[in-house]
């Protein structure tokens, strides 16, 4: 399938989505990806549908991996992929995604780093979360994000301090 045909197929897919004809859109995406398995935008659309329509974040993760591989310039794929990885509690996947985004211009890594920090915090990996929150604070481009990261850094320091004192008192 040549590029023009693939683009026309994408227009038909968007039209089906706008009309809430999700089964038709899924069928068309399947056809497009059979012909063009390297079509990153189509993988991104399918990943979205897998996540919010089919409630299948594991399948969404697979397609978002292809989306960022084959359409690395589409920032939205990175941020939606991060949300799926947060849902799955996949800190390693988030670390990998941050590394992929690092080499790309125009991709804001701050939300990705914050997402990774949040997952690590939930896992009780407070030292790792602290590193990520500090990194996000230095990359933040707005005052609200910088302030939120600063508060998260303070929270991690309190947790680490409390854990340290808990171990000392038990000794």
C-alpha positions in Angstrom: 0.0 0.0 0.0 1.5 3.3 -1.0 1.6 6.3 1.3 -1.4 8.1 -0.4 -3.6 5.1 0.0 -2.6 4.7 3.6 -3.4 8.4 4.3 -6.8 8.0 2.7 -7.4 4.9 4.8 -6.6 7.0 7.9 -9.1 9.6 6.9 -11.7 6.8 6.6 -10.7 5.5 10.0 -11.1 9.0 11.6 -14.5 9.3 9.9 -15.6 6.0 11.4 -14.4 7.1 14.8 -16.2 10.5 14.6 -19.4 8.6 13.8 -18.8 6.2 16.7 -18.5 3.3 14.4 -15.7 1.7 16.5 -16.0 -1.9 15.0 -15.6 -0.5 11.5 -12.6 1.6 12.7 -11.0 -1.4 14.3 -11.5 -3.5 11.1 -10.0 -0.7 9.0 -7.0 -0.4 11.3 -6.5 -4.1 11.1 -6.5 -3.9 7.3 -4.1 -0.9 7.3 -1.7 -2.5 9.7 -1.7 -5.8 7.7 -0.6 -3.8 4.7 1.6 -1.3 6.5 2.8 -2.8 9.8 5.2 0.1 10.2 2.4 2.7 10.2 3.1 4.4 13.6 0.0 6.7 13.6 -2.3 3.7 13.0 -0.6 1.8 15.9 -1.2 4.9 18.1 -4.9 5.0 17.2 -5.3 1.3 17.8 -3.5 1.6 21.1 -5.9 4.3 22.1 -8.8 2.2 21.2 -7.4 -0.8 23.0 -6.9 1.2 26.1 -10.2 3.2 26.5 -12.6 1.2 24.3 -11.5 -2.4 24.8 -10.1 -1.8 28.3 -7.0 -3.8 27.4 -3.9 -1.8 28.5 -1.6 -4.7 27.8 -2.6 -4.8 24.2 -2.4 -1.0 24.2 1.2 -1.2 25.5 2.2 -3.4 22.5 0.7 -0.9 20.0 2.1 2.2 21.7 5.6 0.6 21.5 5.1 0.3 17.7 3.7 3.8 17.6 6.7 5.4 19.2 9.0 3.3 17.1 7.4 4.1 13.8 6.2 7.6 14.5 8.7 8.9 17.0 7.8 12.6 16.2 4.3 12.3 17.6 4.5 13.6 21.1 1.0 12.5 22.0 2.0 8.8 21.7 4.6 9.2 24.4 2.3 10.8 26.9 -0.6 8.3 26.3 1.9 5.4 26.4 3.1 6.7 29.8 -0.5 6.7 31.1 -0.9 3.1 30.0 2.4 2.2 31.7 1.3 3.9 34.9 -2.0 1.9 34.8 0.1 -1.3 34.5 2.6 -0.2 37.1 5.4 -0.7 34.7 8.3 1.4 36.0 10.8 -0.3 33.8 8.7 0.5 30.7 8.5 4.1 31.8 12.3 4.2 32.2 12.7 2.9 28.7 10.1 5.4 27.3 12.0 8.3 29.0 15.2 7.1 27.3 13.5 6.9 23.9 12.1 10.4 24.3 15.5 11.8 25.4 16.9 11.6 21.9 13.9 13.3 20.3 13.4 17.0 19.9 10.0 18.4 20.7 9.1 15.7 23.2 8.5 17.0 26.7 10.0 14.4 29.0 8.8 16.1 32.2 5.4 14.3 32.4 7.1 11.0 31.6 9.6 11.4 34.4 6.8 12.4 36.8 4.8 9.4 35.8 7.8 7.1 36.5 8.4 8.8 39.8 4.7 8.2 40.8 4.9 4.5 40.0 8.2 4.2 41.9 6.6 6.0 44.8 3.7 3.6 44.8 6.1 0.7 44.8 7.9 2.1 47.8 11.1 2.9 45.9 11.3 6.3 47.4 15.0 7.0 46.6 14.3 6.3 43.0 11.2 8.4 43.1 13.2 11.2 44.7 15.7 11.2 41.8 12.9 11.3 39.2 11.0 14.1 41.0 14.2 16.2 41.2 14.9 15.6 37.5 11.4 16.6 36.6 11.7 19.8 38.7 14.8 20.8 36.8 13.1 20.1 33.4 9.8 21.8 34.3 8.8 24.6 32.0 6.0 26.1 34.2 5.8 27.2 37.8 3.0 24.9 38.8 4.9 21.7 37.7 8.1 22.9 39.3 6.2 23.6 42.6 4.4 20.2 42.5 7.7 18.5 41.9 9.3 20.4 44.8 6.5 19.2 47.1 7.0 15.7 45.9 10.7 16.0 46.6 9.9 17.1 50.2 7.5 14.2 50.6 10.1 11.7 49.5 12.7 13.2 51.8 10.3 12.9 54.7 9.5 9.3 53.9 13.2 8.4 53.5 13.9 10.2 56.8 11.1 8.4 58.6 12.2 5.1 57.2 15.8 5.8 58.3 14.7 6.7 61.9 12.5 3.6 62.0 15.5 1.4 61.2 17.7 3.2 63.8 15.1 2.8 66.6 14.8 -0.9 65.8 18.5 -1.5 66.1 
